[in-house]
Amino acid sequence: MILLVVLALLILFGVLQRVLDRMALTDRQALLLVALIFVGGWLPDIRLGMVSINIGGALVPLGVCVYLFFHAGTGRERIRCLVASVLTAAVIDVISLLFPADPVAMPFDPMVLYGLCGGVIAWLTGRSRRSAFIAGVLGMILADTAIGVVNWTRGVQQVLYLGGAGRAGCRRAFRRDGGDALRAVRRNHGAHGARQDRRQHAAGRSKRMKEKLSRLALSFALAIALYAAFLPTASADDVAESLHVAVDGTGAYLFSISGEISEGDEYISADNILYRIATVQNGNAIAEKIGEETMPDVSWLDVGRLNPFAQESAVPAASAKADDSRKLIAMYVTHSDESYVPSDGTQSVNGQGGIYDVAREFRDALQQQGIDVILDESTHLPHDSGAYRRSRQTAERLLQKRPDAIIDVHRDGIPDQSEYACSIDGENVSRVRLLVGRGNQNSSVNREFAKQMKAVADKQYPGLVKDIFIGKGTYNQDLAPHAILLEFGTHTISKERVLNSADMMAKVVSNTLYGPQTGSASAEKSEKSASGAQKPAAKDDVGVSGGVIFLIVAVVAGVLIFAFAQTGSGKAMGEKLGRNVSEMTGGLLGKKPKDKNG
């Protein structure tokens, strides 16, 4: 959404005029495209058997691809568009297979990497913005389709969701086109006979160099495509759990985690001590002790009062609903294959692993607390770096229901089950780890949400929440506040223990979000809802959206500076903006250009 807003602002201020000209689009057509992608993303998907197509994320961009394809200048450009699309899809699938499955292990956001590869491939093979957009959209669609076909041939009935191509195409289309200058020279070449001889040698050398680079890039991309074709797709049984250990400055053991640890990651231990990762050596981390973390006050649990966190900062989505009495939580499973060896016989399966049994138990227990729960049981195989990209589409669909919280259900992959196995109130259960991504605008809100959840659990079921890990990845938590990843046990623990802990965790989540719902507490909630509980929630909305607002303001300021530098004066800049607005609105708004004929 932020990308679409930025693009709309750039088009409005005329900064992308040259780009739109190369794509054979007018300003109004470009703004209409941005609006259709944005609005279409919120419309219901079109379901065709085992294929689900998002209107804004796939159908609209695909229609633009058809338009641009038939407006390509030559047949060779059309062929380059198709070749670039196939190569982009191959590279995306190779990246998904070869890069780590845990986003914390990535040096940068994999969503950005997928966007970059299409633009680079399109530039190398065609040096055209049309090719870049088409390669971005078709490449993403073909990559997802290839994964779906592989899953279907393996007997996994996984719905193929097509929906992330719109943003991908925009990322690729509006990158710098290094071929514009060369094409301009070629168009003007020969216009001045006196200079033709001087430039002929240089132009020929430039052409030969371009052909060599294109052949080299095409050979490299074809090699990657062939590698992707013959590379055995990782099955669920092949998934290996990577173990990393963190110690403090004295060498004392702190925790283990299945996944990478990065400098700057933070860890809140079972006894609420905050550590920050200072260095990482050979995959293992040394953490510095920051001190005792201030945890929320949960004394309201003793007297059955309403949770102040639920009123003041927890549920902006809930308080915006017409019916405040409705409580709704959404859940999904990113790593669909995750299972429990003692109960399922393997750590991962091709299809719905044992983790879905945990998710269903967790859902049922939440429903017993009077909460409506939407559990999306879509699978997102294989378990590779593309899993979070595929589950992101599931999370976006769930967020259209405006839940109070969205939970991604996982299990850990450390081999020592004793770190999770425990007994609470005489019942054998598994501990639960809370994971928060620190690389997004919602990290502070989600961190407080996790701390509140741990504080409630420590009060109700001491030892149930193992710890809180605040890692470098986003875990799709950038989509909304009050998004959390819960790791129920590890693959070496029995699923029966995990199912018992799911029942306890449901009560913890219910109390964290809504407070005790008995007797006078319910009446108190009704009174406070009627007296205007929306005001505190609005405060939280401001905090969450502050980063987005700052980004938009920064873009507007940058565009104004750019426009001022181009025009040389504030008056000329205003006149240019007025002309752009007038042209895009058909003269309804903005300054109309003067008629030269009087």
Backbone torsions as a table, in degrees:
resi	resn	phi	psi	omega
1	MET	NA	-41.3	179.5
2	ILE	-61.9	-42.3	179.0
3	LEU	-59.1	-42.4	-179.0
4	LEU	-66.1	-39.0	177.8
5	VAL	-64.0	-43.2	179.6
6	VAL	-62.3	-44.6	179.2
7	LEU	-61.3	-41.3	179.1
8	ALA	-61.8	-40.4	178.9
9	LEU	-65.9	-42.0	179.6
10	LEU	-63.5	-40.6	177.7
11	ILE	-65.3	-42.3	-178.1
12	LEU	-60.7	-39.2	-177.6
13	PHE	-86.4	2.2	175.3
14	GLY	78.7	8.7	-177.6
15	VAL	-67.9	-32.0	-174.9
16	LEU	-98.9	22.6	-175.9
17	GLN	-59.9	-43.0	-178.0
18	ARG	-66.4	-37.1	178.3
19	VAL	-63.6	-44.7	-178.7
20	LEU	-65.5	-36.5	177.2
21	ASP	-60.9	-41.5	-179.4
22	ARG	-68.8	-25.4	178.5
23	MET	-93.6	5.6	179.4
24	ALA	58.7	40.2	178.5
25	LEU	-123.5	139.8	172.4
26	THR	-85.4	169.8	178.8
27	ASP	-59.3	-44.8	-178.1
28	ARG	-64.8	-39.5	177.9
29	GLN	-64.2	-40.1	-179.9
30	ALA	-65.5	-44.9	178.0
31	LEU	-64.0	-37.8	176.8
32	LEU	-63.6	-39.7	177.6
33	LEU	-61.6	-46.8	178.9
34	VAL	-59.8	-43.6	-179.8
35	ALA	-64.3	-42.1	-180.0
36	LEU	-64.4	-40.2	178.3
37	ILE	-63.9	-42.6	-178.9
38	PHE	-66.5	-52.0	-177.7
39	VAL	-67.6	-42.7	-179.0
40	GLY	-61.7	-27.5	178.7
41	GLY	-65.8	-21.8	-179.9
42	TRP	-97.4	-4.2	178.5
43	LEU	-82.6	156.4	178.6
44	PRO	-60.4	143.7	178.2
45	ASP	-67.9	154.7	174.0
46	ILE	-92.3	119.8	-175.7
47	ARG	-100.9	122.5	177.3
48	LEU	-125.1	89.9	-177.9
49	GLY	64.4	-119.7	-179.7
50	MET	-93.0	14.1	179.4
51	VAL	-118.8	130.5	177.8
52	SER	-120.5	122.6	-172.9
53	ILE	-112.8	122.7	175.4
54	ASN	-82.7	135.3	-174.6
55	ILE	-66.9	-50.5	-177.9
56	GLY	-76.7	-29.9	-175.8
57	GLY	-89.6	-16.0	-177.1
58	ALA	-138.2	-49.9	-171.8
59	LEU	-67.2	-49.4	-179.8
60	VAL	-63.6	-48.7	177.8
61	PRO	-61.0	-34.1	178.6
62	LEU	-65.9	-38.6	176.4
63	GLY	-64.0	-39.0	176.7
64	VAL	-64.9	-37.0	177.3
65	CYS	-60.2	-43.3	178.7
66	VAL	-61.9	-43.0	178.8
67	TYR	-61.1	-48.7	-178.6
68	LEU	-67.3	-34.8	-178.4
69	PHE	-62.3	-44.2	-178.3
70	PHE	-79.7	-10.7	174.4
71	HIS	-99.6	8.3	176.5
72	ALA	-63.6	148.1	-173.6
73	GLY	-67.5	-39.2	-175.3
74	THR	-137.7	166.9	175.1
75	GLY	-65.3	-32.6	178.2
76	ARG	-64.6	-37.0	178.6
77	GLU	-66.3	-37.3	177.6
78	ARG	-63.1	-41.7	178.6
79	ILE	-63.8	-41.0	179.0
80	ARG	-63.7	-36.0	177.2
81	CYS	-59.4	-47.0	-178.1
82	LEU	-67.5	-42.8	178.9
83	VAL	-62.4	-44.3	179.7
84	ALA	-62.5	-35.5	179.2
85	SER	-65.3	-46.0	179.5
86	VAL	-63.4	-43.7	-179.7
87	LEU	-65.6	-39.4	177.7
88	THR	-61.0	-44.5	178.5
89	ALA	-61.1	-42.9	-179.6
90	ALA	-63.0	-43.5	-179.0
91	VAL	-66.4	-40.9	178.7
92	ILE	-60.4	-43.7	179.9
93	ASP	-68.0	-36.7	177.0
94	VAL	-64.5	-43.5	177.5
95	ILE	-59.1	-43.5	-179.6
96	SER	-61.8	-37.1	-176.8
97	LEU	-77.7	-38.0	-171.0
98	LEU	-90.3	-28.9	-177.8
99	PHE	-81.1	156.2	-178.2
100	PRO	-59.9	147.6	-179.1
101	ALA	-73.0	-25.6	-178.5
102	ASP	-86.4	124.3	-179.8
103	PRO	-61.8	-23.2	178.0
104	VAL	-63.4	-29.8	-177.6
105	ALA	-77.4	-11.1	-177.9
106	MET	-81.5	136.6	177.3
107	PRO	-68.0	-18.8	176.6
108	PHE	-153.1	171.4	-176.3
109	ASP	-63.2	121.7	-179.9
110	PRO	-62.2	-25.3	177.8
111	MET	-62.2	-35.9	176.8
112	VAL	-69.7	-38.7	-179.0
113	LEU	-62.6	-41.7	177.6
114	TYR	-60.8	-39.1	179.6
115	GLY	-68.0	-37.9	-177.9
116	LEU	-69.1	-39.2	-172.7
117	CYS	-63.4	-38.4	179.5
118	GLY	-65.2	-42.2	179.1
119	GLY	-64.4	-41.9	-179.6
120	VAL	-66.0	-45.0	-179.2
121	ILE	-63.9	-43.7	179.8
122	ALA	-63.6	-39.0	179.5
123	TRP	-65.9	-41.5	-178.0
124	LEU	-70.9	-35.5	-176.6
125	THR	-89.3	-29.8	-175.8
126	GLY	-132.3	-23.0	-178.3
127	ARG	52.2	47.2	-176.9
128	SER	-141.3	139.2	177.9
129	ARG	-69.9	-31.8	174.6
130	ARG	-60.9	-46.1	178.3
131	SER	-61.2	-38.3	-179.0
132	ALA	-63.4	-46.6	-179.8
133	PHE	-64.4	-47.4	-178.4
134	ILE	-63.4	-43.5	178.6
135	ALA	-63.3	-37.9	179.1
136	GLY	-63.7	-47.5	-177.3
137	VAL	-72.0	-56.0	-178.0
138	LEU	-65.6	-35.0	178.8
139	GLY	-61.1	-44.5	179.0
140	MET	-66.0	-42.3	179.7
141	ILE	-64.7	-44.0	179.6
142	LEU	-65.7	-37.7	179.0
143	ALA	-62.8	-46.7	178.5
144	ASP	-66.0	-37.9	179.2
145	THR	-64.0	-40.8	179.0
146	ALA	-61.3	-43.3	177.5
147	ILE	-62.3	-41.6	179.2
148	GLY	-62.8	-42.4	179.6
149	VAL	-63.7	-42.1	178.4
150	VAL	-60.8	-43.2	179.1
151	ASN	-64.1	-41.4	-179.3
152	TRP	-64.9	-39.7	179.5
153	THR	-66.4	-22.0	178.1
154	ARG	-91.6	5.0	177.5
155	GLY	85.6	8.9	178.7
156	VAL	-89.0	114.2	-178.9
157	GLN	-84.1	72.4	-178.3
158	GLN	-101.9	126.4	179.2
159	VAL	-65.8	133.3	177.7
160	LEU	-88.5	111.4	179.5
161	TYR	-99.4	121.6	177.6
162	LEU	-109.9	114.7	-176.0
163	GLY	-164.3	-9.0	-176.2
164	GLY	-97.7	9.7	-171.6
165	ALA	-79.0	-26.0	-177.0
166	GLY	-62.2	-49.8	179.0
167	ARG	-66.3	-36.0	-179.8
168	ALA	-63.7	-43.7	179.6
169	GLY	-62.6	-39.4	179.3
170	CYS	-64.8	-39.5	179.4
171	ARG	-60.1	-40.1	-174.2
172	ARG	-79.7	-37.1	-172.9
173	ALA	-67.7	-34.5	-172.0
174	PHE	-100.2	29.4	172.4
175	ARG	-92.4	162.3	-177.7
176	ARG	-62.3	131.5	178.7
177	ASP	-100.6	102.7	-175.6
178	GLY	-67.9	-13.2	-177.3
179	GLY	-87.6	-7.0	-177.2
180	ASP	-59.0	-46.5	-176.5
181	ALA	-64.0	-41.9	-179.2
182	LEU	-64.8	-40.7	179.1
183	ARG	-66.4	-36.5	178.7
184	ALA	-63.9	-40.0	177.9
185	VAL	-62.2	-42.1	-178.7
186	ARG	-66.0	-35.6	-179.7
187	ARG	-68.2	-36.2	-177.2
188	ASN	-89.8	-8.2	-176.5
189	HIS	-64.0	129.9	179.9
190	GLY	95.9	-8.3	179.5
191	ALA	-69.3	-30.0	178.4
192	HIS	-120.1	106.4	-173.8
193	GLY	-61.4	-31.1	-177.1
194	ALA	-66.1	-29.2	-178.0
195	ARG	-94.3	-9.0	-174.4
196	GLN	-61.8	-45.0	-178.3
197	ASP	-64.9	-39.1	-179.1
198	ARG	-65.4	-33.1	-175.4
199	ARG	-92.4	-13.8	-173.3
200	GLN	-60.4	-45.0	-179.2
201	HIS	-65.3	-44.1	-179.6
202	ALA	-64.8	-40.8	179.8
203	ALA	-64.7	-42.0	178.4
204	GLY	-63.2	-40.2	178.5
205	ARG	-66.0	-40.4	178.2
206	SER	-64.0	-40.0	179.5
207	LYS	-64.9	-43.0	179.2
208	ARG	-64.0	-39.1	179.1
209	MET	-65.2	-41.0	178.6
210	LYS	-62.9	-41.4	179.3
211	GLU	-63.9	-39.1	178.7
212	LYS	-65.1	-45.1	179.2
213	LEU	-63.8	-40.5	179.7
214	SER	-64.1	-42.7	178.5
215	ARG	-64.7	-39.8	178.9
216	LEU	-64.5	-45.3	179.9
217	ALA	-64.7	-40.7	-179.6
218	LEU	-65.7	-40.1	178.4
219	SER	-63.5	-42.6	179.5
220	PHE	-64.2	-45.1	-179.3
221	ALA	-65.4	-39.2	177.5
222	LEU	-64.4	-37.5	177.5
223	ALA	-61.9	-41.5	177.5
224	ILE	-64.7	-41.1	179.9
225	ALA	-63.1	-43.3	178.1
226	LEU	-64.5	-39.6	177.8
227	TYR	-60.8	-40.8	179.0
228	ALA	-66.0	-36.6	-177.5
229	ALA	-66.6	-36.6	-175.8
230	PHE	-101.2	-4.8	178.1
231	LEU	-73.4	124.8	178.6
232	PRO	-67.2	120.9	-179.4
233	THR	-63.2	134.0	-177.1
234	ALA	-63.0	121.7	175.9
235	SER	-86.6	167.5	-178.5
236	ALA	-63.7	-32.8	-179.4
237	ASP	-68.7	-19.7	-177.9
238	ASP	-88.7	-4.1	-175.4
239	VAL	-68.1	124.3	178.9
240	ALA	-106.9	136.2	179.1
241	GLU	-86.9	122.3	178.5
242	SER	-91.7	126.6	-174.6
243	LEU	-105.4	132.1	175.6
244	HIS	-132.3	144.8	-172.9
245	VAL	-120.2	141.5	176.3
246	ALA	-118.5	136.0	176.7
247	VAL	-126.5	163.1	177.6
248	ASP	-88.8	-173.1	-176.0
249	GLY	-63.0	-23.3	179.5
250	THR	-90.5	-3.0	-178.4
251	GLY	92.1	1.5	-180.0
252	ALA	-73.0	139.3	-177.8
253	TYR	-66.1	134.7	176.6
254	LEU	-109.0	-59.4	-177.5
255	PHE	-163.1	165.0	171.8
256	SER	-122.0	155.3	178.7
257	ILE	-149.2	143.6	175.7
258	SER	-86.3	95.6	-175.4
259	GLY	142.7	170.4	-175.9
260	GLU	-74.2	153.3	171.2
261	ILE	-117.0	135.4	-176.6
262	SER	-121.8	153.8	175.0
263	GLU	-59.7	134.7	-178.6
264	GLY	97.4	-15.9	174.8
265	ASP	-62.5	152.3	-179.2
266	GLU	-125.0	157.7	-174.5
267	TYR	-144.0	126.3	175.0
268	ILE	-107.5	115.1	-173.5
269	SER	-76.2	176.6	-179.4
270	ALA	-60.7	-32.4	178.9
271	ASP	-95.6	21.2	171.6
272	ASN	64.7	37.6	172.2
273	ILE	-98.8	130.6	-178.2
274	LEU	-91.7	129.9	175.6
275	TYR	-122.8	150.5	174.7
276	ARG	-126.5	133.2	-178.6
277	ILE	-69.5	119.2	-177.9
278	ALA	-92.6	-45.4	-179.7
279	THR	-141.6	155.0	176.3
280	VAL	-127.9	123.1	-178.3
281	GLN	-128.6	121.2	179.0
282	ASN	53.7	37.2	177.4
283	GLY	85.7	-12.7	177.8
284	ASN	-103.2	151.7	-169.7
285	ALA	-118.5	148.9	172.2
286	ILE	-114.1	125.2	-175.3
287	ALA	-110.6	143.6	174.3
288	GLU	-99.6	140.6	-179.2
289	LYS	-80.4	121.1	179.4
290	ILE	-87.6	-38.4	-179.4
291	GLY	139.6	-173.7	-178.8
292	GLU	-74.8	129.7	178.8
293	GLU	-78.9	132.9	177.4
294	THR	-74.2	117.8	-177.9
295	MET	-100.9	153.9	-179.4
296	PRO	-63.6	151.5	176.5
297	ASP	-79.8	122.2	-179.6
298	VAL	-117.5	29.7	179.4
299	SER	-64.3	-19.2	178.5
300	TRP	-62.3	-21.2	178.2
301	LEU	-65.2	-32.5	-176.3
302	ASP	-69.9	-31.9	-175.2
303	VAL	-107.6	3.4	176.0
304	GLY	73.7	22.4	178.1
305	ARG	-79.7	169.3	177.1
306	LEU	-71.9	141.6	178.7
307	ASN	-65.6	117.8	179.1
308	PRO	-61.5	-29.5	177.7
309	PHE	-61.5	-37.5	-179.6
310	ALA	-66.6	-28.7	-179.5
311	GLN	-87.2	-40.2	-167.7
312	GLU	-91.3	-31.6	-173.2
313	SER	-148.1	1.4	-168.5
314	ALA	-93.7	-37.0	-164.5
315	VAL	-127.8	67.8	178.8
316	PRO	-63.9	-36.3	-179.8
317	ALA	-66.3	-39.8	-177.5
318	ALA	-66.6	-42.4	-176.2
319	SER	-73.5	-12.2	177.3
320	ALA	-87.1	-8.1	-178.3
321	LYS	-75.8	156.1	177.5
322	ALA	-67.7	-34.0	-178.2
323	ASP	-110.3	99.4	-177.4
324	ASP	-67.6	-18.9	-176.3
325	SER	-75.2	-15.4	-178.1
326	ARG	-79.4	130.9	177.5
327	LYS	-115.6	126.0	-173.7
328	LEU	-137.4	130.9	176.1
329	ILE	-127.1	138.0	177.9
330	ALA	-110.2	145.3	-179.2
331	MET	-139.9	150.4	174.8
332	TYR	-154.0	173.0	-176.5
333	VAL	-130.1	111.9	-179.8
334	THR	-73.2	-51.9	-178.4
335	HIS	-93.7	87.4	-169.6
336	SER	-65.9	-24.8	-173.2
337	ASP	-81.4	-14.5	-170.6
338	GLU	-59.2	132.3	-176.4
339	SER	-142.9	179.3	-176.6
340	TYR	-120.7	117.4	-171.7
341	VAL	-57.7	-47.7	-177.4
342	PRO	-61.2	-30.4	-176.1
343	SER	-102.9	-36.7	-176.4
344	ASP	-98.3	-11.2	178.1
345	GLY	85.0	-8.2	179.8
346	THR	-157.6	159.5	-179.4
347	GLN	-82.4	-17.1	179.9
348	SER	-157.5	150.3	-178.4
349	VAL	-133.6	158.5	173.5
350	ASN	-83.7	97.1	-176.7
351	GLY	135.6	-150.7	178.7
352	GLN	-80.9	111.3	178.9
353	GLY	-79.0	-176.7	-178.8
354	GLY	-63.0	-16.9	179.6
355	ILE	-63.3	-25.8	177.8
356	TYR	-69.8	-31.0	174.6
357	ASP	-63.6	-38.9	178.0
358	VAL	-66.6	-43.3	-179.6
359	ALA	-62.4	-40.4	-179.7
360	ARG	-68.0	-40.9	177.8
361	GLU	-63.2	-41.9	178.3
362	PHE	-62.5	-41.8	177.8
363	ARG	-62.1	-47.8	-177.9
364	ASP	-62.0	-39.8	-179.4
365	ALA	-67.5	-37.2	176.4
366	LEU	-66.2	-38.3	178.7
367	GLN	-64.9	-32.3	176.6
368	GLN	-67.4	-19.7	176.1
369	GLN	-87.1	7.3	179.3
370	GLY	83.1	22.6	-177.5
371	ILE	-107.6	134.0	171.5
372	ASP	-76.2	132.5	-177.0
373	VAL	-128.3	130.4	172.0
374	ILE	-107.5	110.0	176.4
375	LEU	-104.6	110.8	176.8
376	ASP	-86.7	113.9	-176.0
377	GLU	-92.8	21.1	175.3
378	SER	-60.7	145.6	174.6
379	THR	-98.8	155.2	-175.8
380	HIS	-131.9	39.7	-179.2
381	LEU	-70.2	156.4	-2.5
382	PRO	-80.3	173.5	-179.9
383	HIS	-82.4	78.9	-179.0
384	ASP	-136.0	-170.6	-176.7
385	SER	-69.4	-11.3	177.0
386	GLY	-88.5	-3.5	-177.0
387	ALA	-63.4	-42.1	179.8
388	TYR	-68.4	-30.6	175.1
389	ARG	-65.6	-41.0	179.6
390	ARG	-72.0	-40.7	-179.8
391	SER	-71.5	-19.1	177.9
392	ARG	-60.8	-38.3	178.1
393	GLN	-64.9	-36.6	176.3
394	THR	-64.9	-44.6	179.7
395	ALA	-62.3	-39.5	179.5
396	GLU	-65.0	-37.4	177.4
397	ARG	-66.3	-41.0	-179.4
398	LEU	-65.7	-36.7	-178.0
399	LEU	-68.4	-19.1	174.9
400	GLN	-64.8	-20.5	176.9
401	LYS	-82.7	-4.4	178.3
402	ARG	57.1	58.3	178.1
403	PRO	-73.9	160.8	176.6
404	ASP	-74.2	-26.8	177.0
405	ALA	-155.7	154.9	176.9
406	ILE	-129.0	129.8	-170.8
407	ILE	-122.3	130.2	174.3
408	ASP	-102.0	117.9	-173.2
409	VAL	-93.4	125.7	-178.8
410	HIS	-135.7	178.5	163.4
411	ARG	-135.1	155.9	-179.0
412	ASP	-78.5	176.0	-179.7
413	GLY	-131.7	21.8	177.4
414	ILE	-79.5	144.8	-173.4
415	PRO	-76.0	-25.7	-174.3
416	ASP	-82.6	104.0	-178.0
417	GLN	-70.1	-18.9	-177.7
418	SER	-65.7	-19.9	177.3
419	GLU	-71.0	-19.1	-179.1
420	TYR	-112.3	-30.8	-176.3
421	ALA	-71.2	132.6	177.3
422	CYS	-158.0	174.5	177.8
423	SER	-124.8	127.8	179.9
424	ILE	-128.5	124.8	-178.5
425	ASP	54.1	37.6	177.8
426	GLY	76.2	9.8	-178.4
427	GLU	-116.1	134.9	178.7
428	ASN	-75.5	118.3	-176.8
429	VAL	-135.2	177.7	175.0
430	SER	-116.3	142.4	174.5
431	ARG	-71.1	166.2	-178.5
432	VAL	-128.4	131.8	175.5
433	ARG	-100.7	140.1	177.2
434	LEU	-103.9	130.7	179.3
435	LEU	-117.7	131.7	179.0
436	VAL	-126.1	132.3	175.4
437	GLY	-84.7	131.1	-178.2
438	ARG	-96.4	-2.0	-176.0
439	GLY	-97.3	43.0	179.2
440	ASN	-155.9	167.8	-173.6
441	GLN	-71.3	-13.9	-179.1
442	ASN	-98.1	6.9	-171.2
443	SER	-61.9	-39.9	-177.9
444	SER	-67.3	-40.2	178.7
445	VAL	-67.3	-43.6	-179.3
446	ASN	-68.4	-31.5	176.1
447	ARG	-64.7	-45.4	177.8
448	GLU	-63.7	-37.0	177.1
449	PHE	-61.1	-44.8	179.0
450	ALA	-65.6	-40.8	179.4
451	LYS	-64.4	-41.0	178.0
452	GLN	-63.1	-41.1	179.7
453	MET	-63.8	-41.7	179.0
454	LYS	-67.1	-40.0	179.4
455	ALA	-62.0	-42.2	177.7
456	VAL	-65.0	-44.2	179.9
457	ALA	-63.3	-40.8	179.0
458	ASP	-62.4	-29.8	-179.9
459	LYS	-80.5	-44.1	-176.2
460	GLN	-82.9	-47.4	-175.6
461	TYR	-134.5	77.9	-177.5
462	PRO	-53.8	127.9	179.2
463	GLY	96.4	-9.2	-177.9
464	LEU	-66.8	-47.8	177.6
465	VAL	-86.9	118.7	-175.8
466	LYS	-69.2	-49.8	-176.3
467	ASP	-175.5	-179.5	175.5
468	ILE	-127.1	126.2	176.8
469	PHE	-111.9	125.6	179.6
470	ILE	-109.3	98.6	-171.5
471	GLY	-101.6	171.3	-174.9
472	LYS	-68.6	-28.7	-175.5
473	GLY	-70.0	172.9	178.2
474	THR	-98.4	-29.7	-178.6
475	TYR	54.4	29.2	-177.0
476	ASN	63.9	14.1	-179.9
477	GLN	-79.4	-4.7	174.3
478	ASP	-72.7	-13.3	-177.1
479	LEU	-72.9	-29.2	-174.3
480	ALA	-164.2	153.1	169.5
481	PRO	-72.0	162.2	179.3
482	HIS	61.2	39.0	171.0
483	ALA	-106.4	133.7	-173.8
484	ILE	-143.1	148.9	174.9
485	LEU	-111.1	124.1	179.9
486	LEU	-110.6	127.1	175.8
487	GLU	-105.1	109.0	-178.9
488	PHE	-90.3	95.6	176.0
489	GLY	70.5	-164.9	179.0
490	THR	-133.3	172.4	-171.0
491	HIS	-68.8	-15.8	-178.1
492	THR	-94.4	0.9	-179.0
493	ILE	-99.8	155.7	-179.0
494	SER	-72.9	143.5	-178.4
495	LYS	-67.2	-26.9	-180.0
496	GLU	-61.8	-40.2	176.5
497	ARG	-62.0	-41.2	-177.6
498	VAL	-66.2	-40.2	179.0
499	LEU	-62.3	-37.4	177.0
500	ASN	-64.9	-39.6	-179.7
501	SER	-71.5	-27.1	178.4
502	ALA	-62.7	-38.1	178.0
503	ASP	-63.5	-42.4	179.6
504	MET	-68.2	-40.6	-177.6
505	MET	-65.4	-30.2	178.2
506	ALA	-63.3	-39.6	178.2
507	LYS	-68.3	-35.8	178.2
508	VAL	-64.6	-47.2	-179.3
509	VAL	-63.5	-41.3	-180.0
510	SER	-61.2	-46.3	180.0
511	ASN	-68.6	-33.9	179.6
512	THR	-65.3	-44.1	-176.8
513	LEU	-82.5	-37.4	-168.9
514	TYR	-124.5	-11.6	-177.9
515	GLY	77.9	169.4	178.2
516	PRO	-59.6	130.4	-175.2
517	GLN	-109.4	60.5	-179.6
518	THR	-131.3	142.8	171.3
519	GLY	50.4	-123.3	-174.7
520	SER	-65.8	-21.7	179.6
521	ALA	-62.9	-41.2	179.3
522	SER	-65.1	-41.1	179.2
523	ALA	-64.3	-40.4	178.9
524	GLU	-62.3	-39.2	179.0
525	LYS	-64.0	-41.3	-179.6
526	SER	-63.0	-41.6	-179.8
527	GLU	-64.5	-42.8	-177.0
528	LYS	-72.5	-30.8	176.1
529	SER	-66.4	-41.4	-178.2
530	ALA	-68.7	-29.4	-176.9
531	SER	-86.9	5.8	172.7
532	GLY	103.1	63.2	177.9
533	ALA	-81.7	3.6	-176.9
534	GLN	-78.8	-20.8	-175.8
535	LYS	-62.9	-48.4	177.6
536	PRO	-60.5	-36.7	-179.6
537	ALA	-63.4	-37.0	178.5
538	ALA	-61.8	-36.0	176.8
539	LYS	-60.6	-40.7	179.4
540	ASP	-68.0	-37.8	177.7
541	ASP	-59.5	-39.0	180.0
542	VAL	-63.6	-41.3	179.8
543	GLY	-64.5	-41.1	-178.0
544	VAL	-68.5	-40.9	-174.4
545	SER	-88.0	-0.8	-177.9
546	GLY	-58.1	-42.1	179.7
547	GLY	-64.2	-39.1	179.2
548	VAL	-65.8	-43.9	179.9
549	ILE	-62.7	-42.4	178.9
550	PHE	-60.6	-40.9	179.9
551	LEU	-62.8	-45.0	-179.3
552	ILE	-64.5	-42.2	178.3
553	VAL	-62.3	-41.0	179.6
554	ALA	-63.8	-39.3	178.8
555	VAL	-65.1	-44.7	179.3
556	VAL	-60.8	-43.4	179.6
557	ALA	-63.0	-42.8	178.6
558	GLY	-62.8	-41.6	179.1
559	VAL	-65.3	-39.9	179.0
560	LEU	-63.2	-41.5	177.9
561	ILE	-62.7	-43.1	178.7
562	PHE	-61.6	-44.8	-179.6
563	ALA	-65.0	-38.5	178.8
564	PHE	-65.0	-40.4	179.0
565	ALA	-65.2	-33.8	-179.7
566	GLN	-73.7	-40.9	-173.0
567	THR	-91.4	-29.6	176.9
568	GLY	90.7	-8.7	179.3
569	SER	-156.4	155.9	179.3
570	GLY	-66.0	-35.7	-179.9
571	LYS	-65.3	-46.3	179.1
572	ALA	-64.1	-36.3	178.1
573	MET	-63.7	-42.8	178.2
574	GLY	-64.1	-38.7	178.5
575	GLU	-65.2	-38.7	178.9
576	LYS	-65.0	-43.3	178.3
577	LEU	-62.7	-41.6	179.1
578	GLY	-61.7	-40.7	178.5
579	ARG	-64.7	-42.3	-180.0
580	ASN	-61.9	-45.3	179.7
581	VAL	-64.1	-41.3	-179.6
582	SER	-62.9	-43.0	-179.8
583	GLU	-64.2	-39.8	-176.2
584	MET	-76.1	-23.6	-179.2
585	THR	-104.3	11.5	178.9
586	GLY	66.3	27.0	178.1
587	GLY	88.9	-0.6	-179.7
588	LEU	-71.6	-34.8	-179.6
589	LEU	-126.8	160.8	176.0
590	GLY	83.5	177.6	-177.3
591	LYS	-86.0	124.3	179.8
592	LYS	-77.6	137.2	178.4
593	PRO	-66.9	147.3	-179.1
594	LYS	-71.7	142.2	178.2
595	ASP	-80.0	116.4	-176.1
596	LYS	-67.5	-21.9	-178.1
597	ASN	-86.7	5.5	175.5
598	GLY	92.1	NA	NA
